[in-house]
Amino acid sequence: MTTYDDEGATNHGTADAQGIDTGRRSLMQRALGGGAALSLGALGGGLGMAGPAMAAGGDFPPKHPNWRFVFINHVTTNPFFVPTQYGAKDACSAFGCSFQWAGSQKSVASEMVNAMNAAITSKVDGIAIALVDQHAFNAPVERALEAGIPVVAYNADVSDNARLGYVGQDLYLAGKALGQRIASLVDSGDVVGFIATPGQLNIQPRLDGARDAIKESGKNINFHAVASGPTINEEFSRIEAYYVGHQDVKGMFAVDAGSTEGVAKTMAKHGLHKKGVRAGGFDMLPGTLDAIKAGDLDFTIDQQPYLQGFYTVSELFLYKLSGGLTGPANINTGLKFVTKDTVDVYLASKSRFEGNARDQKIIDRSGPIATS
């Protein structure tokens, strides 16, 4: 179990709310009559708009305990989650809390349950868990909530689980977007979709969505799902072995980070893009980005893993700070296609946001903002 703590965080003084009438009518009267509202016109906007003034208060956050959160992960050493850990660490640094990284290296649900039970026993202040199994975590989540420990899902979700919120991509819709892109690239023939661990809820919905979108396209595409394994080395060897035995394949795609990088390596090693094979997948591993630049992959899909750490800590922290009045919510961390036309900015910018640099720094950007 890895612990991340913000040793240099400063806890600010408690916000002073003295003299504020809690009634809405009284607050509005004070705001409209107090002369503290700021007109946008004063900022040069010239809109002449003003809103009710906010009551004066102290710095945020107010003084609070060093709340301790635990992330339960299904592949604790997978490089996809490096930016997730950076996001969690940065949020802890901003808010003055800490987190631990625990779970399983190879998607073993029982190991994740054991890690979660240990967190409950040690009375942590909040738990984040990737709900990769339909049923295994229902009882542990309920035990945590009964013990007064808030639980937020990240990266993978189960709709009927009692968790308080979910931070991550809409996985099925992301899969449908993948399938639609496949149908736009391949007219007919055999197409393979690699999945690290079939049935796991962080990636299976993507495969399902891709299959459904290809079917809806009406094209004569034969879509085959193939398990590639939970570790990077396994994925590459199985993907290459599949190609060697199926050299008439028209497209090679993947629904997870490691498999996508494995597809990229196979495509490059055998020069498949020049042979007309199309390829793509998910996430922003360095090998994937390099392959897009080199023309071996057509695209990858960014789901912003940094936000899955930052937003999750934010939700747990706000829950504790507000006594449960605010915090947990469902947050879709998005879907963005990265292609050869847009990959350069990712390759030029080494940052914690993509997990390829440790330094905390501002990434200077100027010019038009891309929307896709």
Phi and psi in degrees as a GROMACS rama.xvg file:
@    title "Ramachandran Plot"
@    xaxis  label "Phi"
@    yaxis  label "Psi"
@TYPE xy
-100.315  134.148  THR-2
-108.984  134.652  THR-3
-120.811  123.377  TYR-4
-130.687  146.939  ASP-5
-99.5775  96.6598  ASP-6
-76.3245  -20.9703  GLU-7
-102.28  6.92823  GLY-8
-69.4252  146.704  ALA-9
-110.735  129.429  THR-10
-92.182  124.382  ASN-11
-86.9425  169.237  HIS-12
-68.2343  159.347  GLY-13
-67.0902  136.544  THR-14
-62.396  138.215  ALA-15
-97.3806  110.277  ASP-16
-106.977  19.5182  ALA-17
-63.043  138.245  GLN-18
85.2892  5.79139  GLY-19
-96.1102  123.595  ILE-20
-76.9132  125.598  ASP-21
-76.6814  -12.6255  THR-22
-70.069  138.392  GLY-23
-61.4607  -42.2352  ARG-24
-63.6028  -44.7889  ARG-25
-63.7361  -39.9674  SER-26
-63.5987  -41.5794  LEU-27
-65.3822  -39.7876  MET-28
-62.2414  -43.3961  GLN-29
-62.75  -42.6685  ARG-30
-65.1118  -45.6676  ALA-31
-74.0244  -26.6913  LEU-32
-98.1569  -8.10323  GLY-33
-88.6509  -10.9597  GLY-34
72.2322  15.5756  GLY-35
-97.4792  -3.25614  ALA-36
-69.817  143.576  ALA-37
-105.202  120.456  LEU-38
-78.686  138.055  SER-39
-61.884  -25.9945  LEU-40
-61.7913  -32.1036  GLY-41
-68.0405  -18.4216  ALA-42
-94.1401  3.96495  LEU-43
96.847  0.524813  GLY-44
-77.2212  -27.6795  GLY-45
68.8112  18.7066  GLY-46
-87.0988  -17.7481  LEU-47
66.497  25.3119  GLY-48
-101.154  142.958  MET-49
-139.596  145.01  ALA-50
-116.746  171.723  GLY-51
-63.8757  142.217  PRO-52
-71.8439  146.795  ALA-53
-87.9017  145.078  MET-54
-67.4487  146.442  ALA-55
-65.2452  147.221  ALA-56
-156.297  -179.115  GLY-57
-87.498  -172.903  GLY-58
-71.4046  158.11  ASP-59
-111.348  138.15  PHE-60
-85.0336  159.494  PRO-61
-69.0864  169.055  PRO-62
-58.5094  134.948  LYS-63
-155.287  164.402  HIS-64
-64.5976  161.588  PRO-65
-80.1638  81.4272  ASN-66
-63.0649  143.276  TRP-67
-117.93  119.682  ARG-68
-113.035  155.826  PHE-69
-126.759  130.861  VAL-70
-98.6833  122.964  PHE-71
-100.047  117.093  ILE-72
-118.292  155.704  ASN-73
-94.8981  -20.7331  HIS-74
-138.968  77.4021  VAL-75
-61.8099  -23.5125  THR-76
-104.262  6.47492  THR-77
-71.1827  130.444  ASN-78
-63.1836  -18.4172  PRO-79
-55.3129  -35.8772  PHE-80
-89.842  7.06653  PHE-81
-60.4931  -51.7811  VAL-82
-64.6659  -28.0463  PRO-83
-61.7716  -43.5565  THR-84
-67.2317  -37.8776  GLN-85
-62.6124  -41.3354  TYR-86
-62.1691  -43.4053  GLY-87
-64.1629  -41.907  ALA-88
-64.9057  -41.5311  LYS-89
-66.403  -39.2434  ASP-90
-65.1272  -40.8382  ALA-91
-63.0907  -38.3226  CYS-92
-64.5551  -39.8624  SER-93
-69.4698  -36.8127  ALA-94
-99.9433  -15.7632  PHE-95
81.3936  56.6485  GLY-96
-144.379  -172.322  CYS-97
-144.088  162.617  SER-98
-144.057  159.636  PHE-99
-120.79  149.567  GLN-100
-114.864  117.809  TRP-101
-146.447  173.702  ALA-102
135.71  -131.547  GLY-103
-126.718  146.755  SER-104
-83.6007  -24.5952  GLN-105
-129.245  38.0589  LYS-106
58.8151  41.0494  SER-107
-93.6526  111.448  VAL-108
-60.6703  -38.535  ALA-109
-63.275  -34.7401  SER-110
-68.138  -36.8885  GLU-111
-67.5775  -39.6593  MET-112
-62.9646  -41.5821  VAL-113
-61.3383  -41.944  ASN-114
-64.3108  -38.6738  ALA-115
-68.667  -41.3351  MET-116
-62.1417  -37.85  ASN-117
-64.2523  -38.8769  ALA-118
-65.3079  -40.8241  ALA-119
-64.1256  -45.0853  ILE-120
-61.3714  -37.343  THR-121
-82.1783  2.60392  SER-122
59.0712  50.5241  LYS-123
-66.9205  168.67  VAL-124
-92.8424  -10.7037  ASP-125
-174.627  151.719  GLY-126
-129.073  133.366  ILE-127
-112.509  132.736  ALA-128
-140.89  137.817  ILE-129
-83.3353  109.717  ALA-130
-83.1941  78.0734  LEU-131
-88.2343  -4.47728  VAL-132
-123.882  141.39  ASP-133
-65.2228  -31.4609  GLN-134
-128.198  -23.7437  HIS-135
-59.9401  -28.4442  ALA-136
-104.21  1.81883  PHE-137
-61.9984  -49.9605  ASN-138
-67.0182  -45.3997  ALA-139
-59.908  -38.4071  PRO-140
-63.5981  -43.0622  VAL-141
-64.4521  -37.0823  GLU-142
-63.9332  -41.3003  ARG-143
-63.1838  -45.3084  ALA-144
-64.5144  -39.077  LEU-145
-64.0294  -28.5615  GLU-146
-84.8222  3.1719  ALA-147
82.9566  17.3108  GLY-148
-102.511  116.286  ILE-149
-67.3482  144.114  PRO-150
-127.878  128.365  VAL-151
-123.477  134.145  VAL-152
-85.2853  147.775  ALA-153
-141.084  150.295  TYR-154
70.0213  -37.1047  ASN-155
-146.802  147.318  ALA-156
-139.458  157.582  ASP-157
-127.617  122.381  VAL-158
-62.5028  -33.2811  SER-159
-98.793  13.2712  ASP-160
-78.5072  151.172  ASN-161
-80.8855  1.74136  ALA-162
-50.2133  155.25  ARG-163
-83.5465  -21.7144  LEU-164
-169.742  170.207  GLY-165
-133.799  131.239  TYR-166
-118.018  112.137  VAL-167
164.025  -177.86  GLY-168
-74.4163  149.933  GLN-169
-75.0656  99.4965  ASP-170
-68.1656  -40.7031  LEU-171
-66.8223  -43.8719  TYR-172
-65.4571  -34.2826  LEU-173
-63.5816  -39.9967  ALA-174
-64.4019  -38.8115  GLY-175
-63.8845  -39.1224  LYS-176
-63.369  -38.4214  ALA-177
-61.4484  -47.6628  LEU-178
-62.0382  -38.8794  GLY-179
-64.6972  -38.9904  GLN-180
-67.5005  -39.2618  ARG-181
-59.495  -46.2213  ILE-182
-64.5067  -25.309  ALA-183
-79.6588  -18.996  SER-184
-100.249  -27.425  LEU-185
-121.267  127.886  VAL-186
-83.9556  -39.8367  ASP-187
-165.295  167.929  SER-188
108.243  -171.587  GLY-189
-84.1429  132.171  ASP-190
-129.709  136.69  VAL-191
-111.297  140.436  VAL-192
-117.334  112.796  GLY-193
-88.1756  138.998  PHE-194
-137.299  128.554  ILE-195
-59.6552  -53.0032  ALA-196
-134.645  92.9648  THR-197
-54.8161  140.019  PRO-198
92.2505  -18.5539  GLY-199
-77.7101  138.853  GLN-200
-79.491  -2.35309  LEU-201
-82.6414  -17.1527  ASN-202
-134.498  -26.7938  ILE-203
-58.3525  -40.9311  GLN-204
-60.3434  -30.7484  PRO-205
-64.8197  -44.4421  ARG-206
-62.8355  -41.8481  LEU-207
-62.8987  -43.2077  ASP-208
-64.3335  -40.9015  GLY-209
-62.5586  -45.1002  ALA-210
-60.6306  -44.0357  ARG-211
-64.7724  -40.985  ASP-212
-66.5799  -38.9091  ALA-213
-64.315  -41.6633  ILE-214
-62.7873  -42.394  LYS-215
-66.1909  -24.2795  GLU-216
-67.7056  -24.0512  SER-217
78.7661  1.80142  GLY-218
-78.727  154.614  LYS-219
-83.6213  64.6971  ASN-220
-108.627  127.006  ILE-221
-96.395  107.549  ASN-222
-95.9481  123.688  PHE-223
-117.476  129.381  HIS-224
-94.931  133.607  ALA-225
-133.692  130.249  VAL-226
-76.1603  132.743  ALA-227
-110.705  -17.037  SER-228
104.901  158.222  GLY-229
-84.8983  -5.88286  PRO-230
-119.932  155.034  THR-231
-57.2116  -46.6977  ILE-232
-63.3084  -42.827  ASN-233
-59.7622  -43.5201  GLU-234
-62.1701  -47.1033  GLU-235
-62.7544  -45.3414  PHE-236
-65.5431  -39.07  SER-237
-72.5154  -35.637  ARG-238
-68.1039  -43.7777  ILE-239
-64.0771  -41.3475  GLU-240
-62.4917  -37.2818  ALA-241
-63.2298  -45.2542  TYR-242
-61.702  -43.8103  TYR-243
-56.7444  -34.6696  VAL-244
-90.1385  -5.05916  GLY-245
-141.795  64.1278  HIS-246
-77.2737  -0.209482  GLN-247
-95.4271  8.16254  ASP-248
-63.5443  141.447  VAL-249
-98.6166  -18.8303  LYS-250
-154.6  141.129  GLY-251
-127.452  117.966  MET-252
-133.85  165.157  PHE-253
-146.028  157.603  ALA-254
-115.37  10.9853  VAL-255
-143.346  165.362  ASP-256
-63.6128  -50.2909  ALA-257
-64.5245  -41.156  GLY-258
-67.0418  -36.2861  SER-259
-62.6529  -43.5456  THR-260
-65.808  -34.9607  GLU-261
-64.2463  -40.3062  GLY-262
-61.5113  -43.2523  VAL-263
-59.5344  -44.4812  ALA-264
-64.0121  -41.5446  LYS-265
-66.1917  -42.9056  THR-266
-59.9467  -44.0112  MET-267
-68.8757  -43.6871  ALA-268
-61.5384  -36.9731  LYS-269
-105.624  7.2975  HIS-270
57.1824  41.1786  GLY-271
-75.0286  -30  LEU-272
-64.35  -36.3078  HIS-273
-68.7539  -20.0295  LYS-274
-90.0505  4.2394  LYS-275
94.2195  3.46577  GLY-276
-79.4187  132.321  VAL-277
-101.756  152.177  ARG-278
-155.181  153.905  ALA-279
179.54  -176.883  GLY-280
175.637  -139.446  GLY-281
-126.866  150.622  PHE-282
80.493  174.157  ASP-283
-120.971  37.898  MET-284
-62.7979  148.207  LEU-285
-53.014  -42.9752  PRO-286
-63.277  -32.8319  GLY-287
-67.211  -46.4119  THR-288
-63.8581  -41.9382  LEU-289
-61.411  -38.1593  ASP-290
-68.4352  -34.7153  ALA-291
-66.284  -44.2715  ILE-292
-60.8631  -39.5059  LYS-293
-77.4494  -11.6218  ALA-294
89.1549  12.4556  GLY-295
-87.2469  -24.1121  ASP-296
-117.818  144.158  LEU-297
-80.4922  -30.6433  ASP-298
-169.518  166.75  PHE-299
-140.922  163.658  THR-300
-113.593  124.622  ILE-301
-91.7932  127.454  ASP-302
-113.511  10.7494  GLN-303
55.3068  68.1392  GLN-304
-62.835  -27.4376  PRO-305
-56.5255  -43.6747  TYR-306
-65.2181  -28.858  LEU-307
-67.3406  -22.0001  GLN-308
-89.2723  -47.7416  GLY-309
-65.3006  -50.1693  PHE-310
-65.8659  -35.4591  TYR-311
-65.7326  -46.4813  THR-312
-60.9426  -40.5002  VAL-313
-58.9044  -42.6363  SER-314
-66.0802  -44.8921  GLU-315
-64.3936  -41.2435  LEU-316
-63.7073  -46.4211  PHE-317
-65.9847  -33.3571  LEU-318
-60.497  -48.2539  TYR-319
-65.4925  -42.7128  LYS-320
-65.4594  -37.5939  LEU-321
-92.8977  1.21424  SER-322
66.2988  29.8982  GLY-323
89.8465  1.3867  GLY-324
-74.1987  -25.7883  LEU-325
-150.07  169.917  THR-326
131.121  -89.3388  GLY-327
-60.1893  132.475  PRO-328
-158.145  162.705  ALA-329
-84.4446  123.515  ASN-330
-124.729  119.711  ILE-331
-85.909  115.548  ASN-332
-81.103  3.16454  THR-333
99.926  174.73  GLY-334
-146.958  118.954  LEU-335
-136.605  125.934  LYS-336
-79.4384  130.71  PHE-337
-112.212  123.071  VAL-338
-124.227  -176.827  THR-339
-61.1797  -28.7057  LYS-340
-73.7301  -21.5247  ASP-341
-120.824  -0.406225  THR-342
-75.8936  -22.6071  VAL-343
-57.8392  -39.5355  ASP-344
-64.9849  -32.2282  VAL-345
-71.4522  -38.0523  TYR-346
-72.4251  -31.4371  LEU-347
-80.299  -22.9626  ALA-348
-106.253  106.072  SER-349
-91.0422  119.815  LYS-350
-153.519  166.049  SER-351
-67.5579  -25.4898  ARG-352
-65.9836  -28.9781  PHE-353
-107.431  -2.94884  GLU-354
81.4038  12.0312  GLY-355
-106.776  14.3506  ASN-356
-157.043  150.361  ALA-357
-92.951  -23.0138  ARG-358
-66.4314  139.787  ASP-359
-90.4723  114.53  GLN-360
-154.857  162.643  LYS-361
-83.4975  132.502  ILE-362
-93.1499  110.485  ILE-363
-77.3717  118.922  ASP-364
-128.208  142.899  ARG-365
-144.085  166.656  SER-366
94.7749  -174.243  GLY-367
-60.6365  150.202  PRO-368
-102.365  120.696  ILE-369
-73.826  144.284  ALA-370
-107.9  -4.04299  THR-371
